[in-house]
Amino acid sequence: MSDAETREWERLAFVAGRDGIPAAVAFAQQGFKQYTAAIREADSGGNQYGAAYRDSLNTSIAVYELYIAQNG
C-alpha cells in the first residue's frame, strides 16, 4: 500500500472514530464526487487542479470506492 493510500485510510478511520461509520461513508462519497469532477473538468480543458493532482486524486478515489463498497 502506498503512502497516499495509507493516509486516505487513516483519514477515513479518523472520521469513523470521531463521527461514526455513516459519516465516514458520507465523507468518502463526497470526496469521490469532488475528485472525479475535478478530473473530468481538467480533461475538458477547465480548471487544471485535477490535472495537477491526478495521481493522488485517483488514489483517493480508489480508496473511497473500496471503503464505500465495504461499509456503504
DSSP file (Angstrom, degrees, kcal/mol; ACC not computed):
  #  RESIDUE AA STRUCTURE BP1 BP2  ACC     N-H-->O    O-->H-N    N-H-->O    O-->H-N    TCO  KAPPA ALPHA  PHI   PSI    X-CA   Y-CA   Z-CA
    1    1 A M              0   0    0      0, 0.0     2,-0.0     0, 0.0     0, 0.0   0.000 360.0 360.0 360.0 135.3    0.0    0.0    0.0
    2    2 A S     >  -     0   0    0      1,-0.1     4,-2.5     4,-0.0     5,-0.2  -0.275 360.0-109.4 -76.9 166.6    1.4    3.4   -0.9
    3    3 A D  H  > S+     0   0    0      1,-0.2     4,-2.6     2,-0.2     5,-0.2   0.883 120.2  54.1 -61.5 -38.8    1.8    6.3    1.5
    4    4 A A  H  > S+     0   0    0      2,-0.2     4,-1.9     1,-0.2    -1,-0.2   0.906 109.5  47.1 -64.4 -41.3   -1.1    8.1   -0.2
    5    5 A E  H  > S+     0   0    0      2,-0.2     4,-2.6     1,-0.2     5,-0.2   0.927 111.7  51.0 -64.4 -44.4   -3.4    5.1    0.2
    6    6 A T  H  X S+     0   0    0     -4,-2.5     4,-2.4     1,-0.2    -2,-0.2   0.921 109.4  50.4 -59.7 -45.0   -2.4    4.8    3.9
    7    7 A R  H  X S+     0   0    0     -4,-2.6     4,-2.2     1,-0.2    -1,-0.2   0.895 110.6  49.5 -60.7 -40.1   -3.1    8.4    4.5
    8    8 A E  H  X S+     0   0    0     -4,-1.9     4,-2.3     2,-0.2    -2,-0.2   0.916 110.8  48.9 -67.9 -42.2   -6.5    8.2    3.0
    9    9 A W  H  X S+     0   0    0     -4,-2.6     4,-2.4     1,-0.2    -1,-0.2   0.891 110.9  51.9 -62.1 -38.4   -7.4    5.1    5.0
   10   10 A E  H  X S+     0   0    0     -4,-2.4     4,-2.3    -5,-0.2    -2,-0.2   0.893 107.9  51.5 -65.4 -39.5   -6.2    6.9    8.1
   11   11 A R  H  X S+     0   0    0     -4,-2.2     4,-2.5     2,-0.2    -2,-0.2   0.933 111.3  47.3 -61.1 -45.8   -8.4    9.9    7.3
   12   12 A L  H  X S+     0   0    0     -4,-2.3     4,-2.7     1,-0.2    -2,-0.2   0.896 111.5  50.7 -63.9 -40.2  -11.4    7.6    6.9
   13   13 A A  H  X S+     0   0    0     -4,-2.4     4,-2.6     2,-0.2    -1,-0.2   0.890 109.8  51.5 -64.5 -38.4  -10.6    5.8   10.2
   14   14 A F  H  X S+     0   0    0     -4,-2.3     4,-2.4     2,-0.2     5,-0.2   0.948 112.0  45.0 -62.1 -49.0  -10.4    9.2   11.9
   15   15 A V  H  X>S+     0   0    0     -4,-2.5     4,-3.4     1,-0.2     5,-0.7   0.919 114.4  49.4 -62.3 -43.3  -13.8   10.3   10.7
   16   16 A A  H  X5S+     0   0    0     -4,-2.7     4,-1.6     3,-0.2    -1,-0.2   0.905 113.1  47.0 -62.5 -41.6  -15.3    7.0   11.5
   17   17 A G  H  <5S+     0   0    0     -4,-2.6    -1,-0.2    -5,-0.2    -2,-0.2   0.861 120.6  37.9 -68.0 -35.7  -13.8    7.1   15.0
   18   18 A R  H  <5S+     0   0    0     -4,-2.4    -2,-0.2    -5,-0.2    -3,-0.2   0.905 138.0  10.7 -80.7 -44.4  -14.9   10.6   15.6
   19   19 A D  H  <5S-     0   0    0     -4,-3.4     4,-0.2     1,-0.2    -3,-0.2   0.490 108.6-100.2-120.1  -7.5  -18.3   10.7   13.9
   20   20 A G     X< -     0   0    0     -4,-1.6     4,-1.7    -5,-0.7     3,-0.3  -0.152  39.8 -74.1 102.3 160.7  -19.2    7.1   13.1
   21   21 A I  H  > S+     0   0    0      1,-0.2     4,-2.7     2,-0.2     5,-0.2   0.888 125.6  58.3 -62.7 -42.2  -19.1    4.9   10.0
   22   22 A P  H  > S+     0   0    0      0, 0.0     4,-2.3     0, 0.0    -1,-0.2   0.896 107.8  48.5 -56.6 -36.8  -22.1    6.5    8.3
   23   23 A A  H  > S+     0   0    0     -3,-0.3     4,-2.4    -4,-0.2    -2,-0.2   0.883 110.4  50.8 -68.3 -37.8  -20.3    9.9    8.5
   24   24 A A  H  X S+     0   0    0     -4,-1.7     4,-2.4     2,-0.2    -1,-0.2   0.886 109.8  50.3 -67.2 -37.8  -17.1    8.3    7.0
   25   25 A V  H  X S+     0   0    0     -4,-2.7     4,-2.7     2,-0.2    -2,-0.2   0.926 111.0  48.9 -63.9 -44.0  -19.1    6.8    4.2
   26   26 A A  H  X S+     0   0    0     -4,-2.3     4,-2.5    -5,-0.2    -2,-0.2   0.899 110.6  51.5 -61.4 -40.4  -20.7   10.2    3.5
   27   27 A F  H  X S+     0   0    0     -4,-2.4     4,-2.6     2,-0.2    -2,-0.2   0.921 111.5  47.0 -60.3 -45.6  -17.2   11.7    3.6
   28   28 A A  H  X S+     0   0    0     -4,-2.4     4,-2.6     2,-0.2    -2,-0.2   0.898 111.8  50.6 -65.1 -41.2  -16.0    9.1    1.1
   29   29 A Q  H  X S+     0   0    0     -4,-2.7     4,-2.1     2,-0.2    -2,-0.2   0.918 112.6  46.1 -63.4 -43.3  -19.0    9.7   -1.2
   30   30 A Q  H  X S+     0   0    0     -4,-2.5     4,-2.6     2,-0.2    -2,-0.2   0.923 113.4  48.9 -65.8 -44.6  -18.5   13.5   -1.2
   31   31 A G  H  X S+     0   0    0     -4,-2.6     4,-2.9     1,-0.2     5,-0.3   0.906 109.3  53.3 -61.3 -41.6  -14.7   13.1   -1.8
   32   32 A F  H  X S+     0   0    0     -4,-2.6     4,-2.4     1,-0.2     5,-0.3   0.937 111.2  45.8 -57.9 -48.0  -15.4   10.7   -4.7
   33   33 A K  H  X S+     0   0    0     -4,-2.1     4,-1.9     1,-0.2    -2,-0.2   0.923 115.7  45.7 -62.0 -45.6  -17.8   13.2   -6.3
   34   34 A Q  H  X S+     0   0    0     -4,-2.6     4,-2.1     2,-0.2    -2,-0.2   0.919 115.4  45.2 -65.7 -44.3  -15.4   16.2   -5.9
   35   35 A Y  H  X S+     0   0    0     -4,-2.9     4,-1.9     2,-0.2    -2,-0.2   0.890 113.5  48.1 -72.6 -39.0  -12.3   14.4   -7.1
   36   36 A T  H  X S+     0   0    0     -4,-2.4     4,-2.5    -5,-0.3    -1,-0.2   0.889 112.1  51.3 -67.2 -36.0  -14.0   12.8  -10.1
   37   37 A A  H  X S+     0   0    0     -4,-1.9     4,-2.7    -5,-0.3    -2,-0.2   0.896 107.9  52.5 -65.0 -39.3  -15.5   16.2  -11.0
   38   38 A A  H  X S+     0   0    0     -4,-2.1     4,-2.0     2,-0.2    12,-0.5   0.907 112.3  44.6 -63.3 -41.7  -12.0   17.8  -10.7
   39   39 A I  H  X S+     0   0    0     -4,-1.9     4,-2.4     2,-0.2    -2,-0.2   0.921 113.3  50.3 -68.0 -43.7  -10.5   15.2  -13.1
   40   40 A R  H  X S+     0   0    0     -4,-2.5     4,-1.2     1,-0.2    -2,-0.2   0.908 111.0  49.6 -60.3 -42.8  -13.4   15.5  -15.5
   41   41 A E  H  <>S+     0   0    0     -4,-2.7     5,-2.6     1,-0.2     3,-0.3   0.904 110.8  49.2 -64.2 -42.0  -13.1   19.3  -15.6
   42   42 A A  H ><5S+     0   0    0     -4,-2.0     3,-1.5     1,-0.2    -1,-0.2   0.897 108.2  54.3 -64.0 -39.3   -9.4   19.1  -16.2
   43   43 A D  H 3<5S+     0   0    0     -4,-2.4    -1,-0.2     1,-0.3    -2,-0.2   0.772 106.6  52.0 -66.3 -25.3  -10.0   16.7  -19.1
   44   44 A S  T 3<5S-     0   0    0     -4,-1.2    -1,-0.3    -3,-0.3    -2,-0.2   0.337 125.5 -99.9 -94.4   8.5  -12.4   19.1  -20.7
   45   45 A G  T < 5S+     0   0    0     -3,-1.5    -3,-0.2     2,-0.1    -2,-0.1   0.508  86.9 114.2  92.3   4.7   -9.9   21.9  -20.5
   46   46 A G  S   <S-     0   0    0     -5,-2.6    -1,-0.1     1,-0.3    -4,-0.0   0.289  73.8  -5.2 -83.6-146.2  -11.3   23.7  -17.5
   47   47 A N        -     0   0    0      1,-0.1     3,-0.5    -3,-0.0    -1,-0.3  -0.175  62.4-146.4 -47.9 132.0   -9.7   24.2  -14.1
   48   48 A Q  S  > S+     0   0    0      1,-0.2     4,-2.4     2,-0.1     5,-0.2   0.249  71.9 103.0 -95.1  13.4   -6.4   22.3  -14.0
   49   49 A Y  H  > S+     0   0    0      1,-0.2     4,-2.0     2,-0.2    -1,-0.2   0.932  83.8  51.3 -56.4 -45.7   -6.4   21.2  -10.4
   50   50 A G  H  4 S+     0   0    0    -12,-0.5    -1,-0.2    -3,-0.5   -11,-0.2   0.842 110.4  48.5 -62.2 -34.4   -7.5   17.7  -11.5
   51   51 A A  H >4 S+     0   0    0     -4,-0.2     3,-0.8   -13,-0.2     4,-0.2   0.909 111.5  48.8 -71.4 -42.2   -4.6   17.5  -13.9
   52   52 A A  H 3< S+     0   0    0     -4,-2.4    -2,-0.2     1,-0.2    -1,-0.2   0.836 125.1  28.7 -67.1 -33.2   -2.0   18.7  -11.5
   53   53 A Y  T 3X S+     0   0    0     -4,-2.0     4,-2.7    -5,-0.2     5,-0.3   0.075  80.9 126.4-116.1  22.3   -3.1   16.2   -8.8
   54   54 A R  H <> S+     0   0    0     -3,-0.8     4,-2.9     1,-0.2     5,-0.2   0.878  72.6  50.0 -51.2 -48.6   -4.5   13.4  -11.0
   55   55 A D  H  > S+     0   0    0     -4,-0.2     4,-1.9     1,-0.2    -1,-0.2   0.934 115.1  42.0 -61.2 -47.4   -2.4   10.6   -9.4
   56   56 A S  H  > S+     0   0    0      2,-0.2     4,-2.3     1,-0.2    -1,-0.2   0.874 114.8  51.7 -69.6 -35.0   -3.2   11.5   -5.8
   57   57 A L  H  X S+     0   0    0     -4,-2.7     4,-2.8     2,-0.2    -2,-0.2   0.921 109.6  49.5 -65.4 -43.0   -6.9   12.1   -6.7
   58   58 A N  H  X S+     0   0    0     -4,-2.9     4,-2.2    -5,-0.3    -2,-0.2   0.873 109.8  51.9 -63.8 -36.7   -7.1    8.7   -8.4
   59   59 A T  H  X S+     0   0    0     -4,-1.9     4,-2.0    -5,-0.2    -2,-0.2   0.939 111.8  46.0 -63.0 -46.7   -5.6    7.1   -5.4
   60   60 A S  H  X S+     0   0    0     -4,-2.3     4,-2.9     1,-0.2    -2,-0.2   0.909 110.5  53.6 -62.1 -42.6   -8.1    8.7   -3.1
   61   61 A I  H  X S+     0   0    0     -4,-2.8     4,-2.7     1,-0.2    -1,-0.2   0.915 108.2  49.9 -59.0 -44.4  -11.0    7.8   -5.5
   62   62 A A  H  X S+     0   0    0     -4,-2.2     4,-2.0     2,-0.2    -1,-0.2   0.912 112.6  46.8 -62.5 -42.8   -9.9    4.1   -5.4
   63   63 A V  H  X S+     0   0    0     -4,-2.0     4,-2.7     2,-0.2    -2,-0.2   0.924 112.5  50.3 -64.5 -44.2   -9.8    4.1   -1.6
   64   64 A Y  H  X S+     0   0    0     -4,-2.9     4,-2.8     1,-0.2     5,-0.2   0.917 109.0  51.4 -60.9 -44.0  -13.1    5.8   -1.4
   65   65 A E  H  X S+     0   0    0     -4,-2.7     4,-2.3     1,-0.2    -1,-0.2   0.924 112.9  45.3 -59.7 -44.3  -14.7    3.3   -3.8
   66   66 A L  H  X S+     0   0    0     -4,-2.0     4,-2.1     2,-0.2    -2,-0.2   0.909 112.9  50.1 -66.3 -42.1  -13.4    0.4   -1.7
   67   67 A Y  H  X S+     0   0    0     -4,-2.7     4,-2.1     2,-0.2     5,-0.3   0.924 111.9  47.8 -62.8 -44.5  -14.5    2.0    1.6
   68   68 A I  H  X S+     0   0    0     -4,-2.8     4,-3.1     1,-0.2    -1,-0.2   0.915 111.5  50.7 -62.5 -43.7  -18.0    2.7    0.3
   69   69 A A  H  < S+     0   0    0     -4,-2.3    -1,-0.2    -5,-0.2    -2,-0.2   0.867 115.5  42.7 -62.3 -36.5  -18.3   -0.9   -1.0
   70   70 A Q  H  < S+     0   0    0     -4,-2.1    -1,-0.2    -5,-0.1    -2,-0.2   0.779 133.2  17.6 -80.1 -27.7  -17.2   -2.3    2.3
   71   71 A N  H  <        0   0    0     -4,-2.1    -3,-0.2    -5,-0.2    -2,-0.2   0.547 360.0 360.0-123.7 -12.0  -19.3    0.0    4.5
   72   72 A G     <        0   0    0     -4,-3.1    -3,-0.1    -5,-0.3    -4,-0.1   0.451 360.0 360.0 -79.9 360.0  -22.0    1.6    2.4
